[in-house]
Amino acid sequence: MLEASRWFLGGKIDGNLFNDHLNKLGEEGWELISTFDTNFAHGGTRDVVAVFKRPAA
């Protein structure tokens, strides 16, 4: 499940759903700039953060 807010997109990642959501954001004018994980305890990954940009309206 993906959760989106004004500034953050997060939650448990389903690869297919994540890909579909990235494509939808692209159609809306968002450009994916970077992704990174947030580490916790022994190098495990808790979250993946995706950073987007688009021209100001």
HTML snippet that shows the backbone in 3Dmol.js (N, CA, C, O; Angstrom):
<script src="https://3Dmol.org/build/3Dmol-min.js"></script>
<div id="view" style="width:600px;height:400px;position:relative"></div>
<script>
const pdb = `
ATOM      1  N   MET A   1       0.846  -1.173   0.000  1.00  0.00           N
ATOM      2  CA  MET A   1       0.000   0.000   0.000  1.00  0.00           C
ATOM      3  C   MET A   1       0.887   1.230   0.000  1.00  0.00           C
ATOM      4  O   MET A   1       1.846   1.305   0.768  1.00  0.00           O
ATOM      5  N   LEU A   2       0.588   2.161  -0.823  1.00  0.00           N
ATOM      6  CA  LEU A   2       1.310   3.427  -0.851  1.00  0.00           C
ATOM      7  C   LEU A   2       0.449   4.497  -0.227  1.00  0.00           C
ATOM      8  O   LEU A   2      -0.765   4.530  -0.426  1.00  0.00           O
ATOM      9  N   GLU A   3       1.076   5.363   0.518  1.00  0.00           N
ATOM     10  CA  GLU A   3       0.379   6.499   1.104  1.00  0.00           C
ATOM     11  C   GLU A   3       1.069   7.753   0.615  1.00  0.00           C
ATOM     12  O   GLU A   3       2.293   7.861   0.687  1.00  0.00           O
ATOM     13  N   ALA A   4       0.311   8.681   0.130  1.00  0.00           N
ATOM     14  CA  ALA A   4       0.889   9.924  -0.376  1.00  0.00           C
ATOM     15  C   ALA A   4       0.350  11.096   0.421  1.00  0.00           C
ATOM     16  O   ALA A   4      -0.833  11.152   0.757  1.00  0.00           O
ATOM     17  N   SER A   5       1.228  12.019   0.712  1.00  0.00           N
ATOM     18  CA  SER A   5       0.820  13.271   1.337  1.00  0.00           C
ATOM     19  C   SER A   5       1.437  14.385   0.502  1.00  0.00           C
ATOM     20  O   SER A   5       2.037  14.138  -0.544  1.00  0.00           O
ATOM     21  N   ARG A   6       1.283  15.586   0.972  1.00  0.00           N
ATOM     22  CA  ARG A   6       1.831  16.710   0.215  1.00  0.00           C
ATOM     23  C   ARG A   6       3.331  16.559   0.015  1.00  0.00           C
ATOM     24  O   ARG A   6       3.861  16.941  -1.029  1.00  0.00           O
ATOM     25  N   TRP A   7       4.010  16.012   0.995  1.00  0.00           N
ATOM     26  CA  TRP A   7       5.465  15.956   0.930  1.00  0.00           C
ATOM     27  C   TRP A   7       6.031  14.545   0.880  1.00  0.00           C
ATOM     28  O   TRP A   7       7.162  14.366   0.427  1.00  0.00           O
ATOM     29  N   PHE A   8       5.301  13.553   1.320  1.00  0.00           N
ATOM     30  CA  PHE A   8       5.877  12.218   1.430  1.00  0.00           C
ATOM     31  C   PHE A   8       5.005  11.164   0.768  1.00  0.00           C
ATOM     32  O   PHE A   8       3.778  11.266   0.764  1.00  0.00           O
ATOM     33  N   LEU A   9       5.648  10.160   0.214  1.00  0.00           N
ATOM     34  CA  LEU A   9       5.005   8.972  -0.316  1.00  0.00           C
ATOM     35  C   LEU A   9       5.644   7.806   0.421  1.00  0.00           C
ATOM     36  O   LEU A   9       6.863   7.644   0.363  1.00  0.00           O
ATOM     37  N   GLY A  10       4.868   7.000   1.102  1.00  0.00           N
ATOM     38  CA  GLY A  10       5.480   5.925   1.866  1.00  0.00           C
ATOM     39  C   GLY A  10       4.503   4.823   2.192  1.00  0.00           C
ATOM     40  O   GLY A  10       3.342   4.867   1.787  1.00  0.00           O
ATOM     41  N   GLY A  11       4.977   3.832   2.926  1.00  0.00           N
ATOM     42  CA  GLY A  11       4.167   2.699   3.318  1.00  0.00           C
ATOM     43  C   GLY A  11       4.798   1.410   2.828  1.00  0.00           C
ATOM     44  O   GLY A  11       5.893   1.431   2.266  1.00  0.00           O
ATOM     45  N   LYS A  12       4.118   0.285   3.034  1.00  0.00           N
ATOM     46  CA  LYS A  12       4.629  -0.992   2.546  1.00  0.00           C
ATOM     47  C   LYS A  12       4.616  -0.976   1.027  1.00  0.00           C
ATOM     48  O   LYS A  12       3.673  -0.489   0.404  1.00  0.00           O
ATOM     49  N   ILE A  13       5.678  -1.516   0.439  1.00  0.00           N
ATOM     50  CA  ILE A  13       5.843  -1.448  -1.005  1.00  0.00           C
ATOM     51  C   ILE A  13       5.435  -2.760  -1.672  1.00  0.00           C
ATOM     52  O   ILE A  13       5.948  -3.826  -1.334  1.00  0.00           O
ATOM     53  N   ASP A  14       4.521  -2.667  -2.605  1.00  0.00           N
ATOM     54  CA  ASP A  14       4.191  -3.742  -3.540  1.00  0.00           C
ATOM     55  C   ASP A  14       4.801  -3.289  -4.857  1.00  0.00           C
ATOM     56  O   ASP A  14       4.421  -2.242  -5.382  1.00  0.00           O
ATOM     57  N   GLY A  15       5.738  -4.055  -5.401  1.00  0.00           N
ATOM     58  CA  GLY A  15       6.477  -3.631  -6.591  1.00  0.00           C
ATOM     59  C   GLY A  15       5.599  -3.208  -7.756  1.00  0.00           C
ATOM     60  O   GLY A  15       5.866  -2.188  -8.392  1.00  0.00           O
ATOM     61  N   ASN A  16       4.557  -3.973  -8.046  1.00  0.00           N
ATOM     62  CA  ASN A  16       3.674  -3.629  -9.164  1.00  0.00           C
ATOM     63  C   ASN A  16       2.884  -2.362  -8.884  1.00  0.00           C
ATOM     64  O   ASN A  16       2.756  -1.500  -9.754  1.00  0.00           O
ATOM     65  N   LEU A  17       2.355  -2.247  -7.672  1.00  0.00           N
ATOM     66  CA  LEU A  17       1.596  -1.058  -7.299  1.00  0.00           C
ATOM     67  C   LEU A  17       2.496   0.174  -7.311  1.00  0.00           C
ATOM     68  O   LEU A  17       2.089   1.245  -7.761  1.00  0.00           O
ATOM     69  N   PHE A  18       3.728   0.014  -6.813  1.00  0.00           N
ATOM     70  CA  PHE A  18       4.685   1.114  -6.797  1.00  0.00           C
ATOM     71  C   PHE A  18       4.968   1.589  -8.222  1.00  0.00           C
ATOM     72  O   PHE A  18       4.965   2.791  -8.486  1.00  0.00           O
ATOM     73  N   ASN A  19       5.209   0.659  -9.131  1.00  0.00           N
ATOM     74  CA  ASN A  19       5.465   1.000 -10.530  1.00  0.00           C
ATOM     75  C   ASN A  19       4.269   1.713 -11.154  1.00  0.00           C
ATOM     76  O   ASN A  19       4.435   2.715 -11.850  1.00  0.00           O
ATOM     77  N   ASP A  20       3.071   1.201 -10.906  1.00  0.00           N
ATOM     78  CA  ASP A  20       1.864   1.845 -11.436  1.00  0.00           C
ATOM     79  C   ASP A  20       1.718   3.267 -10.903  1.00  0.00           C
ATOM     80  O   ASP A  20       1.349   4.184 -11.637  1.00  0.00           O
ATOM     81  N   HIS A  21       2.013   3.436  -9.614  1.00  0.00           N
ATOM     82  CA  HIS A  21       1.883   4.761  -9.005  1.00  0.00           C
ATOM     83  C   HIS A  21       2.929   5.722  -9.573  1.00  0.00           C
ATOM     84  O   HIS A  21       2.626   6.889  -9.823  1.00  0.00           O
ATOM     85  N   LEU A  22       4.157   5.239  -9.777  1.00  0.00           N
ATOM     86  CA  LEU A  22       5.193   6.083 -10.387  1.00  0.00           C
ATOM     87  C   LEU A  22       4.761   6.532 -11.780  1.00  0.00           C
ATOM     88  O   LEU A  22       4.940   7.695 -12.142  1.00  0.00           O
ATOM     89  N   ASN A  23       4.200   5.624 -12.554  1.00  0.00           N
ATOM     90  CA  ASN A  23       3.729   5.982 -13.900  1.00  0.00           C
ATOM     91  C   ASN A  23       2.612   7.012 -13.845  1.00  0.00           C
ATOM     92  O   ASN A  23       2.585   7.939 -14.654  1.00  0.00           O
ATOM     93  N   LYS A  24       1.687   6.860 -12.898  1.00  0.00           N
ATOM     94  CA  LYS A  24       0.593   7.826 -12.757  1.00  0.00           C
ATOM     95  C   LYS A  24       1.140   9.209 -12.402  1.00  0.00           C
ATOM     96  O   LYS A  24       0.709  10.216 -12.964  1.00  0.00           O
ATOM     97  N   LEU A  25       2.090   9.250 -11.468  1.00  0.00           N
ATOM     98  CA  LEU A  25       2.688  10.534 -11.099  1.00  0.00           C
ATOM     99  C   LEU A  25       3.399  11.162 -12.296  1.00  0.00           C
ATOM    100  O   LEU A  25       3.347  12.378 -12.478  1.00  0.00           O
ATOM    101  N   GLY A  26       4.063  10.341 -13.113  1.00  0.00           N
ATOM    102  CA  GLY A  26       4.713  10.842 -14.322  1.00  0.00           C
ATOM    103  C   GLY A  26       3.714  11.463 -15.286  1.00  0.00           C
ATOM    104  O   GLY A  26       3.982  12.506 -15.882  1.00  0.00           O
ATOM    105  N   GLU A  27       2.556  10.816 -15.440  1.00  0.00           N
ATOM    106  CA  GLU A  27       1.510  11.358 -16.310  1.00  0.00           C
ATOM    107  C   GLU A  27       0.978  12.690 -15.790  1.00  0.00           C
ATOM    108  O   GLU A  27       0.492  13.514 -16.565  1.00  0.00           O
ATOM    109  N   GLU A  28       1.069  12.899 -14.474  1.00  0.00           N
ATOM    110  CA  GLU A  28       0.600  14.145 -13.858  1.00  0.00           C
ATOM    111  C   GLU A  28       1.676  15.229 -13.857  1.00  0.00           C
ATOM    112  O   GLU A  28       1.463  16.315 -13.319  1.00  0.00           O
ATOM    113  N   GLY A  29       2.833  14.936 -14.457  1.00  0.00           N
ATOM    114  CA  GLY A  29       3.884  15.938 -14.568  1.00  0.00           C
ATOM    115  C   GLY A  29       4.989  15.843 -13.532  1.00  0.00           C
ATOM    116  O   GLY A  29       5.898  16.673 -13.531  1.00  0.00           O
ATOM    117  N   TRP A  30       4.935  14.849 -12.647  1.00  0.00           N
ATOM    118  CA  TRP A  30       5.979  14.679 -11.645  1.00  0.00           C
ATOM    119  C   TRP A  30       7.159  13.924 -12.241  1.00  0.00           C
ATOM    120  O   TRP A  30       6.973  12.973 -13.001  1.00  0.00           O
ATOM    121  N   GLU A  31       8.373  14.346 -11.897  1.00  0.00           N
ATOM    122  CA  GLU A  31       9.595  13.676 -12.342  1.00  0.00           C
ATOM    123  C   GLU A  31      10.279  13.062 -11.127  1.00  0.00           C
ATOM    124  O   GLU A  31      10.536  13.749 -10.139  1.00  0.00           O
ATOM    125  N   LEU A  32      10.573  11.764 -11.203  1.00  0.00           N
ATOM    126  CA  LEU A  32      11.279  11.084 -10.121  1.00  0.00           C
ATOM    127  C   LEU A  32      12.736  11.515 -10.150  1.00  0.00           C
ATOM    128  O   LEU A  32      13.418  11.346 -11.161  1.00  0.00           O
ATOM    129  N   ILE A  33      13.211  12.070  -9.045  1.00  0.00           N
ATOM    130  CA  ILE A  33      14.579  12.571  -8.952  1.00  0.00           C
ATOM    131  C   ILE A  33      15.497  11.556  -8.292  1.00  0.00           C
ATOM    132  O   ILE A  33      16.621  11.341  -8.745  1.00  0.00           O
ATOM    133  N   SER A  34      15.017  10.932  -7.219  1.00  0.00           N
ATOM    134  CA  SER A  34      15.865  10.027  -6.454  1.00  0.00           C
ATOM    135  C   SER A  34      15.011   9.113  -5.588  1.00  0.00           C
ATOM    136  O   SER A  34      13.885   9.456  -5.226  1.00  0.00           O
ATOM    137  N   THR A  35      15.552   7.957  -5.263  1.00  0.00           N
ATOM    138  CA  THR A  35      14.958   7.091  -4.247  1.00  0.00           C
ATOM    139  C   THR A  35      16.070   6.651  -3.313  1.00  0.00           C
ATOM    140  O   THR A  35      17.217   6.493  -3.731  1.00  0.00           O
ATOM    141  N   PHE A  36      15.731   6.457  -2.060  1.00  0.00           N
ATOM    142  CA  PHE A  36      16.696   5.937  -1.093  1.00  0.00           C
ATOM    143  C   PHE A  36      15.943   5.251   0.028  1.00  0.00           C
ATOM    144  O   PHE A  36      14.767   5.521   0.274  1.00  0.00           O
ATOM    145  N   ASP A  37      16.658   4.349   0.709  1.00  0.00           N
ATOM    146  CA  ASP A  37      16.036   3.639   1.821  1.00  0.00           C
ATOM    147  C   ASP A  37      16.442   4.278   3.139  1.00  0.00           C
ATOM    148  O   ASP A  37      17.442   4.991   3.222  1.00  0.00           O
ATOM    149  N   THR A  38      15.650   4.011   4.163  1.00  0.00           N
ATOM    150  CA  THR A  38      15.989   4.456   5.508  1.00  0.00           C
ATOM    151  C   THR A  38      16.364   3.216   6.305  1.00  0.00           C
ATOM    152  O   THR A  38      15.559   2.298   6.460  1.00  0.00           O
ATOM    153  N   ASN A  39      17.575   3.199   6.802  1.00  0.00           N
ATOM    154  CA  ASN A  39      18.093   2.028   7.510  1.00  0.00           C
ATOM    155  C   ASN A  39      17.712   2.029   8.978  1.00  0.00           C
ATOM    156  O   ASN A  39      17.520   3.080   9.590  1.00  0.00           O
ATOM    157  N   PHE A  40      17.607   0.841   9.525  1.00  0.00           N
ATOM    158  CA  PHE A  40      17.413   0.653  10.952  1.00  0.00           C
ATOM    159  C   PHE A  40      18.057  -0.664  11.341  1.00  0.00           C
ATOM    160  O   PHE A  40      18.223  -1.539  10.490  1.00  0.00           O
ATOM    161  N   ALA A  41      18.413  -0.824  12.569  1.00  0.00           N
ATOM    162  CA  ALA A  41      18.936  -2.055  13.172  1.00  0.00           C
ATOM    163  C   ALA A  41      19.616  -3.017  12.200  1.00  0.00           C
ATOM    164  O   ALA A  41      18.946  -3.751  11.472  1.00  0.00           O
ATOM    165  N   HIS A  42      20.906  -3.007  12.192  1.00  0.00           N
ATOM    166  CA  HIS A  42      21.725  -3.955  11.429  1.00  0.00           C
ATOM    167  C   HIS A  42      21.569  -3.807   9.922  1.00  0.00           C
ATOM    168  O   HIS A  42      21.697  -4.793   9.196  1.00  0.00           O
ATOM    169  N   GLY A  43      21.300  -2.619   9.441  1.00  0.00           N
ATOM    170  CA  GLY A  43      21.260  -2.351   8.009  1.00  0.00           C
ATOM    171  C   GLY A  43      19.978  -2.738   7.299  1.00  0.00           C
ATOM    172  O   GLY A  43      19.914  -2.672   6.072  1.00  0.00           O
ATOM    173  N   GLY A  44      18.950  -3.142   8.042  1.00  0.00           N
ATOM    174  CA  GLY A  44      17.661  -3.459   7.419  1.00  0.00           C
ATOM    175  C   GLY A  44      17.008  -2.201   6.881  1.00  0.00           C
ATOM    176  O   GLY A  44      17.324  -1.092   7.313  1.00  0.00           O
ATOM    177  N   THR A  45      16.109  -2.373   5.949  1.00  0.00           N
ATOM    178  CA  THR A  45      15.399  -1.240   5.363  1.00  0.00           C
ATOM    179  C   THR A  45      13.981  -1.186   5.888  1.00  0.00           C
ATOM    180  O   THR A  45      13.245  -2.169   5.806  1.00  0.00           O
ATOM    181  N   ARG A  46      13.601  -0.055   6.420  1.00  0.00           N
ATOM    182  CA  ARG A  46      12.243   0.122   6.920  1.00  0.00           C
ATOM    183  C   ARG A  46      11.369   0.815   5.883  1.00  0.00           C
ATOM    184  O   ARG A  46      10.220   0.420   5.685  1.00  0.00           O
ATOM    185  N   ASP A  47      11.887   1.834   5.225  1.00  0.00           N
ATOM    186  CA  ASP A  47      11.111   2.624   4.277  1.00  0.00           C
ATOM    187  C   ASP A  47      11.940   2.919   3.035  1.00  0.00           C
ATOM    188  O   ASP A  47      13.170   2.889   3.072  1.00  0.00           O
ATOM    189  N   VAL A  48      11.261   3.198   1.954  1.00  0.00           N
ATOM    190  CA  VAL A  48      11.893   3.722   0.746  1.00  0.00           C
ATOM    191  C   VAL A  48      11.303   5.105   0.522  1.00  0.00           C
ATOM    192  O   VAL A  48      10.084   5.275   0.511  1.00  0.00           O
ATOM    193  N   VAL A  49      12.170   6.084   0.347  1.00  0.00           N
ATOM    194  CA  VAL A  49      11.744   7.464   0.126  1.00  0.00           C
ATOM    195  C   VAL A  49      11.955   7.792  -1.348  1.00  0.00           C
ATOM    196  O   VAL A  49      13.034   7.562  -1.893  1.00  0.00           O
ATOM    197  N   ALA A  50      10.928   8.326  -1.984  1.00  0.00           N
ATOM    198  CA  ALA A  50      11.010   8.741  -3.383  1.00  0.00           C
ATOM    199  C   ALA A  50      10.872  10.259  -3.432  1.00  0.00           C
ATOM    200  O   ALA A  50       9.948  10.823  -2.846  1.00  0.00           O
ATOM    201  N   VAL A  51      11.792  10.914  -4.129  1.00  0.00           N
ATOM    202  CA  VAL A  51      11.797  12.373  -4.232  1.00  0.00           C
ATOM    203  C   VAL A  51      11.383  12.751  -5.656  1.00  0.00           C
ATOM    204  O   VAL A  51      11.941  12.248  -6.631  1.00  0.00           O
ATOM    205  N   PHE A  52      10.397  13.644  -5.758  1.00  0.00           N
ATOM    206  CA  PHE A  52       9.857  14.070  -7.046  1.00  0.00           C
ATOM    207  C   PHE A  52       9.962  15.580  -7.196  1.00  0.00           C
ATOM    208  O   PHE A  52      10.107  16.307  -6.213  1.00  0.00           O
ATOM    209  N   LYS A  53       9.887  16.045  -8.450  1.00  0.00           N
ATOM    210  CA  LYS A  53       9.777  17.481  -8.709  1.00  0.00           C
ATOM    211  C   LYS A  53       8.865  17.669  -9.911  1.00  0.00           C
ATOM    212  O   LYS A  53       8.667  16.752 -10.709  1.00  0.00           O
ATOM    213  N   ARG A  54       8.321  18.858 -10.025  1.00  0.00           N
ATOM    214  CA  ARG A  54       7.577  19.270 -11.216  1.00  0.00           C
ATOM    215  C   ARG A  54       7.578  20.789 -11.249  1.00  0.00           C
ATOM    216  O   ARG A  54       7.740  21.432 -10.212  1.00  0.00           O
ATOM    217  N   PRO A  55       7.401  21.362 -12.421  1.00  0.00           N
ATOM    218  CA  PRO A  55       7.379  22.821 -12.520  1.00  0.00           C
ATOM    219  C   PRO A  55       6.234  23.410 -11.691  1.00  0.00           C
ATOM    220  O   PRO A  55       5.162  22.815 -11.575  1.00  0.00           O
ATOM    221  N   ALA A  56       6.481  24.577 -11.126  1.00  0.00           N
ATOM    222  CA  ALA A  56       5.435  25.273 -10.365  1.00  0.00           C
ATOM    223  C   ALA A  56       4.319  25.693 -11.313  1.00  0.00           C
ATOM    224  O   ALA A  56       4.559  26.061 -12.463  1.00  0.00           O
ATOM    225  N   ALA A  57       3.109  25.628 -10.807  1.00  0.00           N
ATOM    226  CA  ALA A  57       1.945  25.986 -11.643  1.00  0.00           C
ATOM    227  C   ALA A  57       1.847  27.477 -11.844  1.00  0.00           C
ATOM    228  O   ALA A  57       0.933  27.950 -12.517  1.00  0.00           O
TER     229      ALA A  57
END
`;
const viewer = $3Dmol.createViewer("view");
viewer.addModel(pdb, "pdb");
viewer.setStyle({}, {cartoon: {color: "spectrum"}});
viewer.zoomTo();
viewer.render();
</script>
